[in-house]
Amino acid sequence: MGEVRGALGPRQAQVRVTAIASLTPLEELDSDPFLVDSRSQHAMCARWAAEHGYVVARELLVRGLRADHRALWDGVRAGRDVFVAPSRRVLESALSSVEEFTAECARRGVRVETVGSAEPAYDAQMKARVHRRLSMPTAGYDGR
């Protein structure tokens, strides 16, 4: 974050991305692993940003957040920043109302994008890694 490298045009270099991921309880891992796996959600947004020559400036991890909450809008610049989420489904979990959020974005002149890539298919081993990472953060586990 911060420095932009490569041959980006001046307009692209100025675009900052706020990546939105859903804060979903670990208890929902078996029924909806992607919504629980915020790391994969943010990684999907980071790939999207890199493909477009943008910089991820902020990563939000939220659940049911109101469209006017200041955590969403802190430092966001009209016409120069973009919100991105992996999918509409993630937005529906992360925000209290996707419709109100998109209306607020339109009012403020800020784009909202969804990555639109397929969600990863989680097998038992992948779910176990997510579970370890989320259930043992204070034990020094680094997520690998």
Phi and psi restraints in degrees (value plus and minus 20) as a CYANA .aco file:
   2 GLY   PHI      77.3   117.3
   2 GLY   PSI    -100.9   -60.9
   3 GLU   PHI    -101.9   -61.9
   3 GLU   PSI     118.1   158.1
   4 VAL   PHI    -128.5   -88.5
   4 VAL   PSI     106.0   146.0
   5 ARG   PHI    -131.4   -91.4
   5 ARG   PSI     138.1   178.1
   6 GLY   PHI      82.1   122.1
   6 GLY   PSI    -194.2  -154.2
   7 ALA   PHI    -115.8   -75.8
   7 ALA   PSI      40.3    80.3
   8 LEU   PHI    -107.0   -67.0
   8 LEU   PSI     123.8   163.8
   9 GLY   PHI     -90.6   -50.6
   9 GLY   PSI     142.9   182.9
  10 PRO   PHI     -80.3   -40.3
  10 PRO   PSI     -55.3   -15.3
  11 ARG   PHI     -89.1   -49.1
  11 ARG   PSI     -64.1   -24.1
  12 GLN   PHI     -82.9   -42.9
  12 GLN   PSI     -60.0   -20.0
  13 ALA   PHI     -83.6   -43.6
  13 ALA   PSI     -43.4    -3.4
  14 GLN   PHI    -106.8   -66.8
  14 GLN   PSI     -35.2     4.8
  15 VAL   PHI     -96.1   -56.1
  15 VAL   PSI     107.8   147.8
  16 ARG   PHI    -135.0   -95.0
  16 ARG   PSI     121.4   161.4
  17 VAL   PHI    -126.8   -86.8
  17 VAL   PSI     115.0   155.0
  18 THR   PHI    -125.6   -85.6
  18 THR   PSI      93.3   133.3
  19 ALA   PHI    -108.4   -68.4
  19 ALA   PSI     107.4   147.4
  20 ILE   PHI    -128.2   -88.2
  20 ILE   PSI     106.0   146.0
  21 ALA   PHI    -144.7  -104.7
  21 ALA   PSI     136.2   176.2
  22 SER   PHI    -109.2   -69.2
  22 SER   PSI     112.1   152.1
  23 LEU   PHI    -109.7   -69.7
  23 LEU   PSI      78.7   118.7
  24 THR   PHI    -136.6   -96.6
  24 THR   PSI     114.6   154.6
  25 PRO   PHI     -79.7   -39.7
  25 PRO   PSI     125.0   165.0
  26 LEU   PHI     -76.0   -36.0
  26 LEU   PSI     -49.1    -9.1
  27 GLU   PHI     -79.8   -39.8
  27 GLU   PSI     -39.8     0.2
  28 GLU   PHI    -114.1   -74.1
  28 GLU   PSI     -10.1    29.9
  29 LEU   PHI     -76.7   -36.7
  29 LEU   PSI     -65.5   -25.5
  30 ASP   PHI     -88.1   -48.1
  30 ASP   PSI     -57.7   -17.7
  31 SER   PHI    -104.6   -64.6
  31 SER   PSI     -48.2    -8.2
  32 ASP   PHI    -171.9  -131.9
  32 ASP   PSI      51.3    91.3
  33 PRO   PHI     -81.0   -41.0
  33 PRO   PSI     -55.0   -15.0
  34 PHE   PHI     -85.1   -45.1
  34 PHE   PSI     -60.4   -20.4
  35 LEU   PHI     -86.2   -46.2
  35 LEU   PSI     -47.6    -7.6
  36 VAL   PHI     -98.6   -58.6
  36 VAL   PSI     -52.8   -12.8
  37 ASP   PHI    -103.6   -63.6
  37 ASP   PSI      56.9    96.9
  38 SER   PHI     -83.8   -43.8
  38 SER   PSI     -49.5    -9.5
  39 ARG   PHI     -81.7   -41.7
  39 ARG   PSI     -64.3   -24.3
  40 SER   PHI     -87.3   -47.3
  40 SER   PSI     -55.9   -15.9
  41 GLN   PHI     -82.3   -42.3
  41 GLN   PSI     -67.7   -27.7
  42 HIS   PHI     -86.2   -46.2
  42 HIS   PSI     -56.5   -16.5
  43 ALA   PHI     -83.4   -43.4
  43 ALA   PSI     -59.4   -19.4
  44 MET   PHI     -82.7   -42.7
  44 MET   PSI     -61.5   -21.5
  45 CYS   PHI     -86.9   -46.9
  45 CYS   PSI     -59.1   -19.1
  46 ALA   PHI     -84.8   -44.8
  46 ALA   PSI     -59.9   -19.9
  47 ARG   PHI     -82.9   -42.9
  47 ARG   PSI     -64.0   -24.0
  48 TRP   PHI     -78.6   -38.6
  48 TRP   PSI     -67.1   -27.1
  49 ALA   PHI     -80.6   -40.6
  49 ALA   PSI     -66.7   -26.7
  50 ALA   PHI     -81.7   -41.7
  50 ALA   PSI     -60.6   -20.6
  51 GLU   PHI     -82.6   -42.6
  51 GLU   PSI     -47.0    -7.0
  52 HIS   PHI    -118.5   -78.5
  52 HIS   PSI     -17.4    22.6
  53 GLY   PHI      55.2    95.2
  53 GLY   PSI       4.5    44.5
  54 TYR   PHI    -123.7   -83.7
  54 TYR   PSI     149.2   189.2
  55 VAL   PHI    -135.0   -95.0
  55 VAL   PSI     111.1   151.1
  56 VAL   PHI     -98.3   -58.3
  56 VAL   PSI      92.3   132.3
  57 ALA   PHI    -112.4   -72.4
  57 ALA   PSI     -51.4   -11.4
  58 ARG   PHI    -164.1  -124.1
  58 ARG   PSI     127.0   167.0
  59 GLU   PHI    -140.1  -100.1
  59 GLU   PSI      99.8   139.8
  60 LEU   PHI    -124.3   -84.3
  60 LEU   PSI     120.3   160.3
  61 LEU   PHI    -146.6  -106.6
  61 LEU   PSI      81.3   121.3
  62 VAL   PHI    -159.2  -119.2
  62 VAL   PSI     143.3   183.3
  63 ARG   PHI    -161.9  -121.9
  63 ARG   PSI     102.8   142.8
  64 GLY   PHI      43.4    83.4
  64 GLY   PSI       9.2    49.2
  65 LEU   PHI     -93.2   -53.2
  65 LEU   PSI     118.3   158.3
  66 ARG   PHI     -87.5   -47.5
  66 ARG   PSI     128.9   168.9
  67 ALA   PHI     -82.8   -42.8
  67 ALA   PSI     -46.6    -6.6
  68 ASP   PHI    -119.6   -79.6
  68 ASP   PSI     -10.8    29.2
  69 HIS   PHI     -83.8   -43.8
  69 HIS   PSI     114.9   154.9
  70 ARG   PHI     -85.1   -45.1
  70 ARG   PSI     -42.8    -2.8
  71 ALA   PHI     -80.2   -40.2
  71 ALA   PSI     -51.8   -11.8
  72 LEU   PHI     -92.0   -52.0
  72 LEU   PSI     -58.0   -18.0
  73 TRP   PHI    -122.0   -82.0
  73 TRP   PSI     -22.1    17.9
  74 ASP   PHI     -79.2   -39.2
  74 ASP   PSI      92.0   132.0
  75 GLY   PHI      58.4    98.4
  75 GLY   PSI     -18.1    21.9
  76 VAL   PHI     -93.5   -53.5
  76 VAL   PSI     111.9   151.9
  77 ARG   PHI    -130.3   -90.3
  77 ARG   PSI     107.7   147.7
  78 ALA   PHI     -78.2   -38.2
  78 ALA   PSI     114.3   154.3
  79 GLY   PHI      54.5    94.5
  79 GLY   PSI     -26.6    13.4
  80 ARG   PHI    -144.0  -104.0
  80 ARG   PSI     -29.8    10.2
  81 ASP   PHI    -143.0  -103.0
  81 ASP   PSI     140.5   180.5
  82 VAL   PHI    -162.7  -122.7
  82 VAL   PSI     120.4   160.4
  83 PHE   PHI    -112.2   -72.2
  83 PHE   PSI     119.5   159.5
  84 VAL   PHI    -157.2  -117.2
  84 VAL   PSI     120.2   160.2
  85 ALA   PHI    -154.6  -114.6
  85 ALA   PSI     135.4   175.4
  86 PRO   PHI     -79.6   -39.6
  86 PRO   PSI     -55.7   -15.7
  87 SER   PHI    -182.1  -142.1
  87 SER   PSI     147.8   187.8
  88 ARG   PHI     -81.2   -41.2
  88 ARG   PSI     -57.5   -17.5
  89 ARG   PHI     -78.4   -38.4
  89 ARG   PSI     -61.0   -21.0
  90 VAL   PHI     -85.6   -45.6
  90 VAL   PSI     -64.0   -24.0
  91 LEU   PHI     -79.0   -39.0
  91 LEU   PSI     -60.2   -20.2
  92 GLU   PHI     -83.0   -43.0
  92 GLU   PSI     -51.8   -11.8
  93 SER   PHI    -101.9   -61.9
  93 SER   PSI     -58.8   -18.8
  94 ALA   PHI     -94.9   -54.9
  94 ALA   PSI     -49.4    -9.4
  95 LEU   PHI    -136.4   -96.4
  95 LEU   PSI     133.4   173.4
  96 SER   PHI     -91.6   -51.6
  96 SER   PSI     -50.8   -10.8
  97 SER   PHI    -173.0  -133.0
  97 SER   PSI      94.0   134.0
  98 VAL   PHI     -84.8   -44.8
  98 VAL   PSI     -58.8   -18.8
  99 GLU   PHI     -82.2   -42.2
  99 GLU   PSI     -65.2   -25.2
 100 GLU   PHI     -84.5   -44.5
 100 GLU   PSI     -58.6   -18.6
 101 PHE   PHI     -85.2   -45.2
 101 PHE   PSI     -67.3   -27.3
 102 THR   PHI     -85.1   -45.1
 102 THR   PSI     -54.8   -14.8
 103 ALA   PHI     -85.8   -45.8
 103 ALA   PSI     -61.3   -21.3
 104 GLU   PHI     -86.4   -46.4
 104 GLU   PSI     -58.2   -18.2
 105 CYS   PHI     -82.1   -42.1
 105 CYS   PSI     -65.0   -25.0
 106 ALA   PHI     -81.6   -41.6
 106 ALA   PSI     -63.1   -23.1
 107 ARG   PHI     -82.0   -42.0
 107 ARG   PSI     -57.2   -17.2
 108 ARG   PHI    -110.4   -70.4
 108 ARG   PSI     -24.6    15.4
 109 GLY   PHI      54.9    94.9
 109 GLY   PSI      16.9    56.9
 110 VAL   PHI    -140.7  -100.7
 110 VAL   PSI     112.7   152.7
 111 ARG   PHI     -96.5   -56.5
 111 ARG   PSI     131.6   171.6
 112 VAL   PHI    -145.9  -105.9
 112 VAL   PSI     109.5   149.5
 113 GLU   PHI    -148.4  -108.4
 113 GLU   PSI     132.2   172.2
 114 THR   PHI    -139.2   -99.2
 114 THR   PSI     124.1   164.1
 115 VAL   PHI     -84.5   -44.5
 115 VAL   PSI     -67.4   -27.4
 116 GLY   PHI      60.5   100.5
 116 GLY   PSI     -16.7    23.3
 117 SER   PHI     -96.3   -56.3
 117 SER   PSI     138.3   178.3
 118 ALA   PHI     -85.8   -45.8
 118 ALA   PSI     122.1   162.1
 119 GLU   PHI     -91.6   -51.6
 119 GLU   PSI     127.3   167.3
 120 PRO   PHI     -84.5   -44.5
 120 PRO   PSI     129.8   169.8
 121 ALA   PHI    -109.1   -69.1
 121 ALA   PSI     104.1   144.1
 122 TYR   PHI    -116.0   -76.0
 122 TYR   PSI     104.3   144.3
 123 ASP   PHI    -117.9   -77.9
 123 ASP   PSI    -199.9  -159.9
 124 ALA   PHI     -80.2   -40.2
 124 ALA   PSI     -57.9   -17.9
 125 GLN   PHI     -87.4   -47.4
 125 GLN   PSI     -61.4   -21.4
 126 MET   PHI     -85.5   -45.5
 126 MET   PSI     -61.5   -21.5
 127 LYS   PHI     -83.0   -43.0
 127 LYS   PSI     -58.4   -18.4
 128 ALA   PHI     -84.0   -44.0
 128 ALA   PSI     -59.8   -19.8
 129 ARG   PHI     -83.8   -43.8
 129 ARG   PSI     -63.5   -23.5
 130 VAL   PHI     -82.6   -42.6
 130 VAL   PSI     -63.9   -23.9
 131 HIS   PHI     -80.4   -40.4
 131 HIS   PSI     -67.0   -27.0
 132 ARG   PHI     -80.1   -40.1
 132 ARG   PSI     -66.1   -26.1
 133 ARG   PHI     -82.2   -42.2
 133 ARG   PSI     -61.4   -21.4
 134 LEU   PHI    -103.8   -63.8
 134 LEU   PSI     -45.0    -5.0
 135 SER   PHI    -114.6   -74.6
 135 SER   PSI     -31.1     8.9
 136 MET   PHI    -147.7  -107.7
 136 MET   PSI      16.5    56.5
 137 PRO   PHI     -85.2   -45.2
 137 PRO   PSI     -49.3    -9.3
 138 THR   PHI    -107.0   -67.0
 138 THR   PSI     -25.9    14.1
 139 ALA   PHI    -109.3   -69.3
 139 ALA   PSI     -13.5    26.5
 140 GLY   PHI      67.8   107.8
 140 GLY   PSI     -14.1    25.9
 141 TYR   PHI     -89.9   -49.9
 141 TYR   PSI     110.0   150.0
 142 ASP   PHI    -119.0   -79.0
 142 ASP   PSI     -12.7    27.3
 143 GLY   PHI      69.1   109.1
 143 GLY   PSI     -16.6    23.4
